[in-house]
Amino acid sequence: MKKSDCAGCENNFYNGGNPYNVAECWSFKTAILIKRKRVHINQMPPWTQKPTSMPSCYHEKQYVFINGDRTC
């Protein structure tokens, strides 16, 4: 994992670019890259988008992240 994998995550703020001198997100050391689908909270099934690799701890407002093989 690289910190560039965290781009777009809400907690990426804590990976150095903050005024509080916090150099690393608390989840970074234990995170692994996994294939997940990014699903908007208003999107109805089936979820046909392709899964992408992202950190296991990744989160973003208005979205949920599900296992790559799920369709509903």
mmCIF file as gemmi writes it, N, C-alpha and C atoms, coordinates in Angstrom:
data_model
loop_
_atom_site.group_PDB
_atom_site.id
_atom_site.type_symbol
_atom_site.label_atom_id
_atom_site.label_alt_id
_atom_site.label_comp_id
_atom_site.label_asym_id
_atom_site.label_entity_id
_atom_site.label_seq_id
_atom_site.pdbx_PDB_ins_code
_atom_site.Cartn_x
_atom_site.Cartn_y
_atom_site.Cartn_z
_atom_site.occupancy
_atom_site.B_iso_or_equiv
_atom_site.pdbx_formal_charge
_atom_site.auth_seq_id
_atom_site.auth_asym_id
_atom_site.pdbx_PDB_model_num
ATOM 1 N N . MET Axp A 1 ? 0.833 -1.184 0 1 0 ? 1 A 1
ATOM 2 C CA . MET Axp A 1 ? 0 0 0 1 0 ? 1 A 1
ATOM 3 C C . MET Axp A 1 ? 0.875 1.243 0 1 0 ? 1 A 1
ATOM 4 N N . LYS Axp A 2 ? 0.398 2.234 -0.717 1 0 ? 2 A 1
ATOM 5 C CA . LYS Axp A 2 ? 1.042 3.548 -0.721 1 0 ? 2 A 1
ATOM 6 C C . LYS Axp A 2 ? -0.005 4.579 -0.302 1 0 ? 2 A 1
ATOM 7 N N . LYS Axp A 3 ? 0.451 5.688 0.202 1 0 ? 3 A 1
ATOM 8 C CA . LYS Axp A 3 ? -0.492 6.733 0.612 1 0 ? 3 A 1
ATOM 9 C C . LYS Axp A 3 ? -1.277 7.282 -0.571 1 0 ? 3 A 1
ATOM 10 N N . SER Axp A 4 ? -0.747 7.146 -1.776 1 0 ? 4 A 1
ATOM 11 C CA . SER Axp A 4 ? -1.486 7.596 -2.954 1 0 ? 4 A 1
ATOM 12 C C . SER Axp A 4 ? -2.738 6.753 -3.177 1 0 ? 4 A 1
ATOM 13 N N . ASP Axp A 5 ? -2.784 5.526 -2.639 1 0 ? 5 A 1
ATOM 14 C CA . ASP Axp A 5 ? -3.987 4.693 -2.72 1 0 ? 5 A 1
ATOM 15 C C . ASP Axp A 5 ? -5.127 5.283 -1.9 1 0 ? 5 A 1
ATOM 16 N N . CYS Axp A 6 ? -4.821 6.168 -0.988 1 0 ? 6 A 1
ATOM 17 C CA . CYS Axp A 6 ? -5.816 6.767 -0.093 1 0 ? 6 A 1
ATOM 18 C C . CYS Axp A 6 ? -6.495 8.004 -0.689 1 0 ? 6 A 1
ATOM 19 N N . ALA Axp A 7 ? -6.099 8.409 -1.876 1 0 ? 7 A 1
ATOM 20 C CA . ALA Axp A 7 ? -6.685 9.602 -2.501 1 0 ? 7 A 1
ATOM 21 C C . ALA Axp A 7 ? -8.196 9.472 -2.587 1 0 ? 7 A 1
ATOM 22 N N . GLY Axp A 8 ? -8.921 10.462 -2.095 1 0 ? 8 A 1
ATOM 23 C CA . GLY Axp A 8 ? -10.368 10.472 -2.11 1 0 ? 8 A 1
ATOM 24 C C . GLY Axp A 8 ? -11.008 9.997 -0.816 1 0 ? 8 A 1
ATOM 25 N N . CYS Axp A 9 ? -10.254 9.301 0.022 1 0 ? 9 A 1
ATOM 26 C CA . CYS Axp A 9 ? -10.776 8.834 1.302 1 0 ? 9 A 1
ATOM 27 C C . CYS Axp A 9 ? -10.9 10.028 2.253 1 0 ? 9 A 1
ATOM 28 N N . GLU Axp A 10 ? -11.926 9.998 3.088 1 0 ? 10 A 1
ATOM 29 C CA . GLU Axp A 10 ? -12.109 11.091 4.045 1 0 ? 10 A 1
ATOM 30 C C . GLU Axp A 10 ? -10.931 11.23 5.003 1 0 ? 10 A 1
ATOM 31 N N . ASN Axp A 11 ? -10.302 10.139 5.358 1 0 ? 11 A 1
ATOM 32 C CA . ASN Axp A 11 ? -9.194 10.193 6.308 1 0 ? 11 A 1
ATOM 33 C C . ASN Axp A 11 ? -7.843 10.477 5.668 1 0 ? 11 A 1
ATOM 34 N N . ASN Axp A 12 ? -7.808 10.668 4.353 1 0 ? 12 A 1
ATOM 35 C CA . ASN Axp A 12 ? -6.553 11.013 3.695 1 0 ? 12 A 1
ATOM 36 C C . ASN Axp A 12 ? -6.024 12.353 4.214 1 0 ? 12 A 1
ATOM 37 N N . PHE Axp A 13 ? -6.881 13.158 4.77 1 0 ? 13 A 1
ATOM 38 C CA . PHE Axp A 13 ? -6.5 14.425 5.405 1 0 ? 13 A 1
ATOM 39 C C . PHE Axp A 13 ? -5.385 14.207 6.431 1 0 ? 13 A 1
ATOM 40 N N . TYR Axp A 14 ? -5.4 13.041 7.08 1 0 ? 14 A 1
ATOM 41 C CA . TYR Axp A 14 ? -4.43 12.757 8.135 1 0 ? 14 A 1
ATOM 42 C C . TYR Axp A 14 ? -3.131 12.156 7.617 1 0 ? 14 A 1
ATOM 43 N N . ASN Axp A 15 ? -2.975 12.044 6.311 1 0 ? 15 A 1
ATOM 44 C CA . ASN Axp A 15 ? -1.743 11.52 5.736 1 0 ? 15 A 1
ATOM 45 C C . ASN Axp A 15 ? -0.764 12.637 5.386 1 0 ? 15 A 1
ATOM 46 N N . GLY Axp A 16 ? -0.591 13.562 6.282 1 0 ? 16 A 1
ATOM 47 C CA . GLY Axp A 16 ? 0.428 14.585 6.119 1 0 ? 16 A 1
ATOM 48 C C . GLY Axp A 16 ? -0.063 15.974 5.763 1 0 ? 16 A 1
ATOM 49 N N . GLY Axp A 17 ? -1.078 16.105 4.918 1 0 ? 17 A 1
ATOM 50 C CA . GLY Axp A 17 ? -1.504 17.426 4.458 1 0 ? 17 A 1
ATOM 51 C C . GLY Axp A 17 ? -2.471 18.104 5.395 1 0 ? 17 A 1
ATOM 52 N N . ASN Axp A 18 ? -2.096 18.283 6.64 1 0 ? 18 A 1
ATOM 53 C CA . ASN Axp A 18 ? -2.996 18.906 7.607 1 0 ? 18 A 1
ATOM 54 C C . ASN Axp A 18 ? -2.217 19.85 8.516 1 0 ? 18 A 1
ATOM 55 N N . PRO Axp A 19 ? -2.89 20.81 9.132 1 0 ? 19 A 1
ATOM 56 C CA . PRO Axp A 19 ? -2.199 21.775 9.982 1 0 ? 19 A 1
ATOM 57 C C . PRO Axp A 19 ? -1.867 21.241 11.379 1 0 ? 19 A 1
ATOM 58 N N . TYR Axp A 20 ? -2.174 19.977 11.648 1 0 ? 20 A 1
ATOM 59 C CA . TYR Axp A 20 ? -1.981 19.42 12.991 1 0 ? 20 A 1
ATOM 60 C C . TYR Axp A 20 ? -0.736 18.558 13.118 1 0 ? 20 A 1
ATOM 61 N N . ASN Axp A 21 ? 0.072 18.515 12.07 1 0 ? 21 A 1
ATOM 62 C CA . ASN Axp A 21 ? 1.307 17.726 12.038 1 0 ? 21 A 1
ATOM 63 C C . ASN Axp A 21 ? 1.072 16.235 12.231 1 0 ? 21 A 1
ATOM 64 N N . VAL Axp A 22 ? -0.09 15.755 11.839 1 0 ? 22 A 1
ATOM 65 C CA . VAL Axp A 22 ? -0.357 14.319 11.848 1 0 ? 22 A 1
ATOM 66 C C . VAL Axp A 22 ? 0.163 13.777 10.52 1 0 ? 22 A 1
ATOM 67 N N . ALA Axp A 23 ? 1.103 12.839 10.572 1 0 ? 23 A 1
ATOM 68 C CA . ALA Axp A 23 ? 1.781 12.378 9.37 1 0 ? 23 A 1
ATOM 69 C C . ALA Axp A 23 ? 1.127 11.17 8.719 1 0 ? 23 A 1
ATOM 70 N N . GLU Axp A 24 ? 0.309 10.417 9.489 1 0 ? 24 A 1
ATOM 71 C CA . GLU Axp A 24 ? -0.247 9.199 8.922 1 0 ? 24 A 1
ATOM 72 C C . GLU Axp A 24 ? -1.607 8.872 9.535 1 0 ? 24 A 1
ATOM 73 N N . CYS Axp A 25 ? -2.531 8.484 8.697 1 0 ? 25 A 1
ATOM 74 C CA . CYS Axp A 25 ? -3.85 8.036 9.144 1 0 ? 25 A 1
ATOM 75 C C . CYS Axp A 25 ? -3.68 6.833 10.061 1 0 ? 25 A 1
ATOM 76 N N . TRP Axp A 26 ? -4.534 6.72 11.07 1 0 ? 26 A 1
ATOM 77 C CA . TRP Axp A 26 ? -4.432 5.631 12.042 1 0 ? 26 A 1
ATOM 78 C C . TRP Axp A 26 ? -4.718 4.262 11.43 1 0 ? 26 A 1
ATOM 79 N N . SER Axp A 27 ? -5.364 4.204 10.281 1 0 ? 27 A 1
ATOM 80 C CA . SER Axp A 27 ? -5.693 2.923 9.656 1 0 ? 27 A 1
ATOM 81 C C . SER Axp A 27 ? -4.661 2.47 8.626 1 0 ? 27 A 1
ATOM 82 N N . PHE Axp A 28 ? -3.729 3.325 8.272 1 0 ? 28 A 1
ATOM 83 C CA . PHE Axp A 28 ? -2.819 3.049 7.164 1 0 ? 28 A 1
ATOM 84 C C . PHE Axp A 28 ? -1.966 1.797 7.383 1 0 ? 28 A 1
ATOM 85 N N . LYS Axp A 29 ? -1.432 1.608 8.562 1 0 ? 29 A 1
ATOM 86 C CA . LYS Axp A 29 ? -0.517 0.477 8.806 1 0 ? 29 A 1
ATOM 87 C C . LYS Axp A 29 ? -1.184 -0.878 8.653 1 0 ? 29 A 1
ATOM 88 N N . THR Axp A 30 ? -2.461 -0.981 8.946 1 0 ? 30 A 1
ATOM 89 C CA . THR Axp A 30 ? -3.148 -2.272 8.88 1 0 ? 30 A 1
ATOM 90 C C . THR Axp A 30 ? -3.993 -2.44 7.621 1 0 ? 30 A 1
ATOM 91 N N . ALA Axp A 31 ? -4.079 -1.417 6.786 1 0 ? 31 A 1
ATOM 92 C CA . ALA Axp A 31 ? -4.905 -1.483 5.581 1 0 ? 31 A 1
ATOM 93 C C . ALA Axp A 31 ? -4.277 -2.388 4.53 1 0 ? 31 A 1
ATOM 94 N N . ILE Axp A 32 ? -5.144 -3.046 3.773 1 0 ? 32 A 1
ATOM 95 C CA . ILE Axp A 32 ? -4.698 -3.846 2.636 1 0 ? 32 A 1
ATOM 96 C C . ILE Axp A 32 ? -5.538 -3.455 1.429 1 0 ? 32 A 1
ATOM 97 N N . LEU Axp A 33 ? -5.006 -3.681 0.23 1 0 ? 33 A 1
ATOM 98 C CA . LEU Axp A 33 ? -5.761 -3.393 -0.986 1 0 ? 33 A 1
ATOM 99 C C . LEU Axp A 33 ? -6.681 -4.565 -1.292 1 0 ? 33 A 1
ATOM 100 N N . ILE Axp A 34 ? -7.964 -4.267 -1.492 1 0 ? 34 A 1
ATOM 101 C CA . ILE Axp A 34 ? -8.949 -5.285 -1.838 1 0 ? 34 A 1
ATOM 102 C C . ILE Axp A 34 ? -9.829 -4.757 -2.965 1 0 ? 34 A 1
ATOM 103 N N . LYS Axp A 35 ? -10.464 -5.669 -3.69 1 0 ? 35 A 1
ATOM 104 C CA . LYS Axp A 35 ? -11.373 -5.276 -4.779 1 0 ? 35 A 1
ATOM 105 C C . LYS Axp A 35 ? -12.76 -5.05 -4.195 1 0 ? 35 A 1
ATOM 106 N N . ARG Axp A 36 ? -13.274 -3.825 -4.411 1 0 ? 36 A 1
ATOM 107 C CA . ARG Axp A 36 ? -14.597 -3.459 -3.913 1 0 ? 36 A 1
ATOM 108 C C . ARG Axp A 36 ? -15.311 -2.599 -4.937 1 0 ? 36 A 1
ATOM 109 N N . LYS Axp A 37 ? -16.637 -2.593 -4.845 1 0 ? 37 A 1
ATOM 110 C CA . LYS Axp A 37 ? -17.458 -1.728 -5.7 1 0 ? 37 A 1
ATOM 111 C C . LYS Axp A 37 ? -17.853 -0.491 -4.913 1 0 ? 37 A 1
ATOM 112 N N . ARG Axp A 38 ? -17.802 0.637 -5.57 1 0 ? 38 A 1
ATOM 113 C CA . ARG Axp A 38 ? -18.218 1.923 -4.986 1 0 ? 38 A 1
ATOM 114 C C . ARG Axp A 38 ? -19.668 2.146 -5.397 1 0 ? 38 A 1
ATOM 115 N N . VAL Axp A 39 ? -20.575 2.146 -4.417 1 0 ? 39 A 1
ATOM 116 C CA . VAL Axp A 39 ? -22.008 2.246 -4.691 1 0 ? 39 A 1
ATOM 117 C C . VAL Axp A 39 ? -22.575 3.475 -3.981 1 0 ? 39 A 1
ATOM 118 N N . HIS Axp A 40 ? -23.213 4.353 -4.748 1 0 ? 40 A 1
ATOM 119 C CA . HIS Axp A 40 ? -23.852 5.528 -4.155 1 0 ? 40 A 1
ATOM 120 C C . HIS Axp A 40 ? -25.033 5.064 -3.307 1 0 ? 40 A 1
ATOM 121 N N . ILE Axp A 41 ? -25.306 5.767 -2.216 1 0 ? 41 A 1
ATOM 122 C CA . ILE Axp A 41 ? -26.369 5.333 -1.302 1 0 ? 41 A 1
ATOM 123 C C . ILE Axp A 41 ? -27.755 5.36 -1.941 1 0 ? 41 A 1
ATOM 124 N N . ASN Axp A 42 ? -27.928 6.094 -3.023 1 0 ? 42 A 1
ATOM 125 C CA . ASN Axp A 42 ? -29.22 6.146 -3.708 1 0 ? 42 A 1
ATOM 126 C C . ASN Axp A 42 ? -29.302 5.2 -4.9 1 0 ? 42 A 1
ATOM 127 N N . GLN Axp A 43 ? -28.239 4.482 -5.195 1 0 ? 43 A 1
ATOM 128 C CA . GLN Axp A 43 ? -28.24 3.584 -6.351 1 0 ? 43 A 1
ATOM 129 C C . GLN Axp A 43 ? -28.996 2.296 -6.017 1 0 ? 43 A 1
ATOM 130 N N . MET Axp A 44 ? -29.925 1.954 -6.873 1 0 ? 44 A 1
ATOM 131 C CA . MET Axp A 44 ? -30.706 0.734 -6.699 1 0 ? 44 A 1
ATOM 132 C C . MET Axp A 44 ? -29.966 -0.443 -7.342 1 0 ? 44 A 1
ATOM 133 N N . PRO Axp A 45 ? -30.12 -1.652 -6.792 1 0 ? 45 A 1
ATOM 134 C CA . PRO Axp A 45 ? -29.518 -2.833 -7.417 1 0 ? 45 A 1
ATOM 135 C C . PRO Axp A 45 ? -30.162 -3.083 -8.771 1 0 ? 45 A 1
ATOM 136 N N . PRO Axp A 46 ? -29.523 -3.771 -9.659 1 0 ? 46 A 1
ATOM 137 C CA . PRO Axp A 46 ? -28.231 -4.434 -9.48 1 0 ? 46 A 1
ATOM 138 C C . PRO Axp A 46 ? -27.07 -3.451 -9.624 1 0 ? 46 A 1
ATOM 139 N N . TRP Axp A 47 ? -26.001 -3.73 -8.916 1 0 ? 47 A 1
ATOM 140 C CA . TRP Axp A 47 ? -24.797 -2.907 -8.967 1 0 ? 47 A 1
ATOM 141 C C . TRP Axp A 47 ? -23.847 -3.546 -9.96 1 0 ? 47 A 1
ATOM 142 N N . THR Axp A 48 ? -23.807 -2.999 -11.153 1 0 ? 48 A 1
ATOM 143 C CA . THR Axp A 48 ? -23.063 -3.625 -12.243 1 0 ? 48 A 1
ATOM 144 C C . THR Axp A 48 ? -21.697 -2.994 -12.494 1 0 ? 48 A 1
ATOM 145 N N . GLN Axp A 49 ? -21.344 -1.981 -11.741 1 0 ? 49 A 1
ATOM 146 C CA . GLN Axp A 49 ? -20.037 -1.363 -11.953 1 0 ? 49 A 1
ATOM 147 C C . GLN Axp A 49 ? -18.92 -2.367 -11.627 1 0 ? 49 A 1
ATOM 148 N N . LYS Axp A 50 ? -17.777 -2.156 -12.241 1 0 ? 50 A 1
ATOM 149 C CA . LYS Axp A 50 ? -16.65 -3.052 -12.026 1 0 ? 50 A 1
ATOM 150 C C . LYS Axp A 50 ? -15.971 -2.732 -10.705 1 0 ? 50 A 1
ATOM 151 N N . PRO Axp A 51 ? -15.517 -3.754 -9.989 1 0 ? 51 A 1
ATOM 152 C CA . PRO Axp A 51 ? -14.792 -3.501 -8.746 1 0 ? 51 A 1
ATOM 153 C C . PRO Axp A 51 ? -13.41 -2.925 -9.036 1 0 ? 51 A 1
ATOM 154 N N . THR Axp A 52 ? -12.911 -2.131 -8.107 1 0 ? 52 A 1
ATOM 155 C CA . THR Axp A 52 ? -11.564 -1.577 -8.217 1 0 ? 52 A 1
ATOM 156 C C . THR Axp A 52 ? -10.802 -1.877 -6.935 1 0 ? 52 A 1
ATOM 157 N N . SER Axp A 53 ? -9.492 -1.842 -7.033 1 0 ? 53 A 1
ATOM 158 C CA . SER Axp A 53 ? -8.664 -2.06 -5.849 1 0 ? 53 A 1
ATOM 159 C C . SER Axp A 53 ? -8.63 -0.784 -5.028 1 0 ? 53 A 1
ATOM 160 N N . MET Axp A 54 ? -8.882 -0.924 -3.739 1 0 ? 54 A 1
ATOM 161 C CA . MET Axp A 54 ? -8.851 0.209 -2.831 1 0 ? 54 A 1
ATOM 162 C C . MET Axp A 54 ? -8.507 -0.285 -1.437 1 0 ? 54 A 1
ATOM 163 N N . PRO Axp A 55 ? -8.052 0.609 -0.567 1 0 ? 55 A 1
ATOM 164 C CA . PRO Axp A 55 ? -7.721 0.199 0.796 1 0 ? 55 A 1
ATOM 165 C C . PRO Axp A 55 ? -8.945 -0.354 1.527 1 0 ? 55 A 1
ATOM 166 N N . SER Axp A 56 ? -8.731 -1.314 2.384 1 0 ? 56 A 1
ATOM 167 C CA . SER Axp A 56 ? -9.81 -1.944 3.133 1 0 ? 56 A 1
ATOM 168 C C . SER Axp A 56 ? -10.518 -0.965 4.073 1 0 ? 56 A 1
ATOM 169 N N . CYS Axp A 57 ? -9.872 0.104 4.446 1 0 ? 57 A 1
ATOM 170 C CA . CYS Axp A 57 ? -10.454 1.079 5.379 1 0 ? 57 A 1
ATOM 171 C C . CYS Axp A 57 ? -11.063 2.295 4.674 1 0 ? 57 A 1
ATOM 172 N N . TYR Axp A 58 ? -11.011 2.332 3.338 1 0 ? 58 A 1
ATOM 173 C CA . TYR Axp A 58 ? -11.453 3.479 2.543 1 0 ? 58 A 1
ATOM 174 C C . TYR Axp A 58 ? -12.925 3.795 2.803 1 0 ? 58 A 1
ATOM 175 N N . HIS Axp A 59 ? -13.231 5.082 3.014 1 0 ? 59 A 1
ATOM 176 C CA . HIS Axp A 59 ? -14.626 5.512 3.101 1 0 ? 59 A 1
ATOM 177 C C . HIS Axp A 59 ? -14.785 6.923 2.555 1 0 ? 59 A 1
ATOM 178 N N . GLU Axp A 60 ? -15.988 7.167 2.067 1 0 ? 60 A 1
ATOM 179 C CA . GLU Axp A 60 ? -16.302 8.423 1.394 1 0 ? 60 A 1
ATOM 180 C C . GLU Axp A 60 ? -17.772 8.743 1.657 1 0 ? 60 A 1
ATOM 181 N N . LYS Axp A 61 ? -18.077 9.997 1.871 1 0 ? 61 A 1
ATOM 182 C CA . LYS Axp A 61 ? -19.46 10.403 2.123 1 0 ? 61 A 1
ATOM 183 C C . LYS Axp A 61 ? -20.346 10.046 0.936 1 0 ? 61 A 1
ATOM 184 N N . GLN Axp A 62 ? -21.56 9.617 1.23 1 0 ? 62 A 1
ATOM 185 C CA . GLN Axp A 62 ? -22.591 9.286 0.252 1 0 ? 62 A 1
ATOM 186 C C . GLN Axp A 62 ? -22.356 7.969 -0.491 1 0 ? 62 A 1
ATOM 187 N N . TYR Axp A 63 ? -21.32 7.193 -0.122 1 0 ? 63 A 1
ATOM 188 C CA . TYR Axp A 63 ? -21.021 5.939 -0.795 1 0 ? 63 A 1
ATOM 189 C C . TYR Axp A 63 ? -20.815 4.815 0.207 1 0 ? 63 A 1
ATOM 190 N N . VAL Axp A 64 ? -21.134 3.611 -0.233 1 0 ? 64 A 1
ATOM 191 C CA . VAL Axp A 64 ? -20.788 2.405 0.507 1 0 ? 64 A 1
ATOM 192 C C . VAL Axp A 64 ? -19.88 1.583 -0.401 1 0 ? 64 A 1
ATOM 193 N N . PHE Axp A 65 ? -19.092 0.73 0.199 1 0 ? 65 A 1
ATOM 194 C CA . PHE Axp A 65 ? -18.161 -0.088 -0.555 1 0 ? 65 A 1
ATOM 195 C C . PHE Axp A 65 ? -18.433 -1.541 -0.227 1 0 ? 65 A 1
ATOM 196 N N . ILE Axp A 66 ? -18.764 -2.3 -1.262 1 0 ? 66 A 1
ATOM 197 C CA . ILE Axp A 66 ? -19.177 -3.678 -1.072 1 0 ? 66 A 1
ATOM 198 C C . ILE Axp A 66 ? -18.204 -4.628 -1.746 1 0 ? 66 A 1
ATOM 199 N N . ASN Axp A 67 ? -18.286 -5.9 -1.402 1 0 ? 67 A 1
ATOM 200 C CA . ASN Axp A 67 ? -17.436 -6.905 -2.029 1 0 ? 67 A 1
ATOM 201 C C . ASN Axp A 67 ? -17.609 -6.866 -3.537 1 0 ? 67 A 1
ATOM 202 N N . GLY Axp A 68 ? -16.538 -7.095 -4.253 1 0 ? 68 A 1
ATOM 203 C CA . GLY Axp A 68 ? -16.53 -6.97 -5.696 1 0 ? 68 A 1
ATOM 204 C C . GLY Axp A 68 ? -17.441 -7.924 -6.439 1 0 ? 68 A 1
ATOM 205 N N . ASP Axp A 69 ? -17.841 -9.037 -5.815 1 0 ? 69 A 1
ATOM 206 C CA . ASP Axp A 69 ? -18.672 -10.01 -6.506 1 0 ? 69 A 1
ATOM 207 C C . ASP Axp A 69 ? -20.168 -9.814 -6.26 1 0 ? 69 A 1
ATOM 208 N N . ARG Axp A 70 ? -20.555 -8.87 -5.444 1 0 ? 70 A 1
ATOM 209 C CA . ARG Axp A 70 ? -21.976 -8.644 -5.133 1 0 ? 70 A 1
ATOM 210 C C . ARG Axp A 70 ? -22.669 -7.839 -6.232 1 0 ? 70 A 1
ATOM 211 N N . THR Axp A 71 ? -23.923 -8.159 -6.479 1 0 ? 71 A 1
ATOM 212 C CA . THR Axp A 71 ? -24.748 -7.39 -7.414 1 0 ? 71 A 1
ATOM 213 C C . THR Axp A 71 ? -25.99 -6.822 -6.748 1 0 ? 71 A 1
ATOM 214 N N . CYS Axp A 72 ? -26.318 -7.309 -5.561 1 0 ? 72 A 1
ATOM 215 C CA . CYS Axp A 72 ? -27.439 -6.763 -4.795 1 0 ? 72 A 1
ATOM 216 C C . CYS Axp A 72 ? -27.28 -7.096 -3.333 1 0 ? 72 A 1
